[in-house]
């Protein structure tokens, strides 16, 4: 759990109360020091803690203590705003869930609840469904064991509470074995729910049989963010989902690790073109989706339509996509480019692809369009030193602020091209050159270029370019001088 505090001199302003229940031996000195430094607003209850520890004495009944604190009955302990009950540390029984639900139903301070991994049982599910229908403070929820979706009675009992709930905004149901029958129930209740905007259905068992119900979730609810990654959806499902002739509310859609296929891409491309007002707000992720070369043309039509696009992990279509994108860009008009972030990591791109990508951006400049705080990820590809000219040109494209070319094959011979533009007054603010083959001399040359010429770059990542040997000289002194001359530059080199 990350404790959020705001420093005010020597005092700290409390931002919230977190109750993290742990049932394990804490022996790491740094962890004990950290826990001891926290105020009593951040409580860790452990059956193995010694009485001297700052977070309290061991208790034989931790669930009872949690319930008392939720009800405000625990002396000198404020009611928490976040509650994480991790099964690795504290395994709840069905009777525990029932008792906990009674306290949660009337609690008004808790905004975040995670009881994922606990077996609810039918009785516990009924009790928790009642919580959802009565509680007015919980905004974020993660609930259910890994087998939750296999018991339709539990699914119906819990989801039924969402029908009357008007405060929950985020629901995490990843890795719950949910299938099309569970999604049918969920879609039915969410059509009347006006508060839920974030839904995570990743790592489940959603097949093409769920496509109609997923279509209902996307087009008949108030969802803004939907994660469908790592399911079993095929091109048939996507062709069905995006055949809907009405606009959606989504601003984020993750379809990664499914098989979207060319047919699915064609339907998606046609849909996004039909609703440009909605498309330009969309952050679309279709990583590792088995996109082949035949789908490159359809994918290229999507690129400039959306706000953010990630197609990482699709090496079979990468080069064809860039070629199609260069052709597509030639017909662009001013006002048709909405993209702010493009991730092409592990797409099999080479030096020629880097040049074609730069050509696409040049076509955009000719329309009079200016990119807006653009982020470009070309990491984990096959761009060698011959592509350093194109990388240098890309770093000078007006509007590109973050450029990631880590994990490529740029050698020392390609450093000069990149260094030649680092001192230019470009919009580039962050440059990642990690994991290339620059060598010690190449890294030194990059650092020297920052020392010799002022640059707008504020973050430079250059790790894993050479083996750091004991007694390696040169960089420490150079980094010290660079720190003095450019204190605003953050260099990450080892």
QUINOR-V512728 format. One record per residue. N is the residue number from 1. OMEGA is omega in whole degrees, 0 to 359 (999 if undefined). Layout:
<<N:OMEGA> <N:OMEGA>>
This chain:
<<1:178> <2:181> <3:182> <4:177> <5:178> <6:183> <7:175> <8:185> <9:179> <10:181> <11:178> <12:177> <13:182> <14:180> <15:180> <16:180> <17:181> <18:177> <19:179> <20:185> <21:184> <22:178> <23:180> <24:180> <25:178> <26:183> <27:181> <28:183> <29:182> <30:178> <31:179> <32:178> <33:180> <34:182> <35:181> <36:182> <37:181> <38:177> <39:181> <40:176> <41:180> <42:194> <43:171> <44:179> <45:182> <46:183> <47:183> <48:181> <49:178> <50:183> <51:184> <52:185> <53:191> <54:186> <55:170> <56:182> <57:177> <58:183> <59:179> <60:183> <61:184> <62:181> <63:178> <64:178> <65:180> <66:180> <67:178> <68:180> <69:177> <70:180> <71:180> <72:183> <73:181> <74:182> <75:177> <76:178> <77:181> <78:176> <79:184> <80:174> <81:178> <82:181> <83:178> <84:177> <85:186> <86:184> <87:177> <88:185> <89:182> <90:182> <91:179> <92:174> <93:178> <94:175> <95:176> <96:180> <97:180> <98:180> <99:179> <100:180> <101:179> <102:179> <103:181> <104:183> <105:184> <106:179> <107:182> <108:182> <109:186> <110:178> <111:183> <112:182> <113:176> <114:174> <115:179> <116:177> <117:180> <118:177> <119:184> <120:188> <121:180> <122:181> <123:179> <124:179> <125:177> <126:180> <127:182> <128:174> <129:177> <130:176> <131:182> <132:180> <133:184> <134:184> <135:182> <136:183> <137:184> <138:179> <139:183> <140:186> <141:170> <142:189> <143:173> <144:177> <145:179> <146:180> <147:185> <148:185> <149:182> <150:178> <151:185> <152:177> <153:177> <154:180> <155:180> <156:183> <157:181> <158:184> <159:181> <160:179> <161:181> <162:183> <163:182> <164:183> <165:178> <166:180> <167:181> <168:180> <169:184> <170:181> <171:181> <172:180> <173:181> <174:176> <175:181> <176:181> <177:178> <178:178> <179:185> <180:180> <181:178> <182:181> <183:176> <184:179> <185:181> <186:180> <187:181> <188:183> <189:184> <190:177> <191:178> <192:178> <193:184> <194:186> <195:186> <196:181> <197:182> <198:182> <199:179> <200:179> <201:183> <202:175> <203:176> <204:184> <205:182> <206:180> <207:179> <208:179> <209:182> <210:189> <211:180> <212:181> <213:175> <214:176> <215:178> <216:178> <217:184> <218:189> <219:184> <220:178> <221:180> <222:184> <223:173> <224:182> <225:181> <226:179> <227:179> <228:185> <229:176> <230:171> <231:184> <232:183> <233:182> <234:177> <235:179> <236:181> <237:183> <238:176> <239:178> <240:184> <241:187> <242:172> <243:180> <244:183> <245:181> <246:183> <247:177> <248:178> <249:189> <250:170> <251:178> <252:180> <253:180> <254:181> <255:186> <256:176> <257:166> <258:178> <259:186> <260:175> <261:181> <262:180> <263:178> <264:179> <265:179> <266:179> <267:179> <268:179> <269:179> <270:180> <271:183> <272:177> <273:182> <274:183> <275:184> <276:181> <277:178> <278:184> <279:185> <280:176> <281:191> <282:169> <283:188> <284:179> <285:178> <286:179> <287:173> <288:185> <289:175> <290:178> <291:182> <292:184> <293:181> <294:180> <295:186> <296:183> <297:178> <298:180> <299:180> <300:180> <301:182> <302:194> <303:187> <304:183> <305:189> <306:180> <307:178> <308:180> <309:175> <310:177> <311:183> <312:177> <313:176> <314:187> <315:182> <316:184> <317:189> <318:184> <319:178> <320:178> <321:182> <322:177> <323:179> <324:181> <325:178> <326:178> <327:180> <328:184> <329:183> <330:182> <331:181> <332:175> <333:179> <334:181> <335:182> <336:181> <337:181> <338:185> <339:178> <340:181> <341:180> <342:179> <343:180> <344:180> <345:177> <346:178> <347:177> <348:183> <349:177> <350:183> <351:180> <352:178> <353:178> <354:178> <355:180> <356:178> <357:177> <358:179> <359:178> <360:179> <361:178> <362:177> <363:179> <364:180> <365:182> <366:177> <367:184> <368:179> <369:175> <370:177> <371:183> <372:177> <373:190> <374:176> <375:182> <376:181> <377:178> <378:185> <379:175> <380:176> <381:185> <382:182> <383:180> <384:183> <385:179> <386:179> <387:182> <388:177> <389:179> <390:177> <391:178> <392:180> <393:178> <394:181> <395:179> <396:179> <397:183> <398:178> <399:177> <400:182> <401:180> <402:180> <403:181> <404:176> <405:179> <406:175> <407:175> <408:184> <409:179> <410:182> <411:181> <412:181> <413:179> <414:185> <415:184> <416:180> <417:180> <418:180> <419:184> <420:182> <421:183> <422:180> <423:180> <424:181> <425:179> <426:180> <427:184> <428:180> <429:181> <430:180> <431:180> <432:179> <433:184> <434:170> <435:172> <436:182> <437:184> <438:184> <439:181> <440:182> <441:179> <442:177> <443:179> <444:180> <445:179> <446:181> <447:179> <448:180> <449:176> <450:180> <451:184> <452:186> <453:178> <454:182> <455:176> <456:180> <457:181> <458:178> <459:178> <460:177> <461:188> <462:182> <463:172> <464:175> <465:176> <466:179> <467:181> <468:181> <469:178> <470:180> <471:179> <472:186> <473:174> <474:187> <475:182> <476:179> <477:179> <478:178> <479:177> <480:178> <481:180> <482:178> <483:180> <484:183> <485:181> <486:183> <487:181> <488:181> <489:178> <490:182> <491:178> <492:189> <493:177> <494:999>>
